[in-house]
Amino acid sequence: MDQELIKKIPHKTIQRLSQYRRALLLCFEQGKTHIFSHEIANIQHITAVQVRRDLMLIGYSGNLRKGYNIKDLIDLIGEIIDSPNGQKVAIFGMGNFGRAIAKYFTGRRSKLTIVAGFDVSPEKVGKQVAGVPCYSVEEAQQIILEEGIRIGIITVPGDQAVETARMMVEAGVKGILNFSPTPVEVPENVFLEEYDMVTSLEKVAFYVKEH
């Protein structure tokens, strides 16, 4: 797919494409070869119209009788989302949450690899934590440069998040996923995604209250 067209795909669509791929992979593993838009919509709890719009946007159309070819659609979404040569990821903060992320994500995507963890605890530094080599935070810049790490995940306590993000940016990280409770700021050339679990839980609580 043309790279200029890929750059114009809205962020929300990219997010949904990732969710579609996850659902499609599960279906494919179960032996299913084709799927209709309404089936994808039911899995993702959205409308079939939205699914069709997203897939039309990336230039993919299905067969009226058989639906979408699951393998072809998985491959096309991979061409759009994944980097051809893969990308390396580091986790800053190898506490309970950092370890959980490492355990969950390892092996799930061939084009994204968690290659390093960073922590301040002497009990973790120099060891494998959840299958990931753990280094001292003081080594971060050197390791990021040597490994060519482009993506960083922040799971440190809130009071360390801003400094951690600054360190990542200075070392050349171009994408940050922030799980800490403290918002961070990055330059325009760095993509930032922040996930606030408290806000998400409060959102769920609100809808439970209303219904």
Stockholm file with secondary structure:
# STOCKHOLM 1.0

chainA/1-211         MDQELIKKIPHKTIQRLSQYRRALLLCFEQGKTHIFSHEIANIQHITAVQVRRDLMLIGYSGNLRKGYNIKDLIDLIGEIIDSPNGQKVAIFGMGNFGRAIAKYFTGRRSKLTIVAGFDVSPEKVGKQVAGVPCYSVEEAQQIILEEGIRIGIITVPGDQAVETARMMVEAGVKGILNFSPTPVEVPENVFLEEYDMVTSLEKVAFYVKEH
#=GR chainA/1-211 SS CCHHHHHTSCHHHHHHHHHHHHHHHHHHHTTCCEECHHHHHHHHTSCHHHHHHHHHHTTCCCBTTTBEEHHHHHHHHHHHHSCTTCEEEEEECCSHHHHHHHHHHTTTCTTEEEEEEEESCTTTTTSEETTEEEEEGGGHHHHHHHHTCCEEEECSCHHHHHHHHHHHHHHTCCEEEECSSSCCCCCTTSEEEECCHHHHHHHHHHHHHHC
#=GC SS_cons         CCHHHHHTSCHHHHHHHHHHHHHHHHHHHTTCCEECHHHHHHHHTSCHHHHHHHHHHTTCCCBTTTBEEHHHHHHHHHHHHSCTTCEEEEEECCSHHHHHHHHHHTTTCTTEEEEEEEESCTTTTTSEETTEEEEEGGGHHHHHHHHTCCEEEECSCHHHHHHHHHHHHHHTCCEEEECSSSCCCCCTTSEEEECCHHHHHHHHHHHHHHC
//
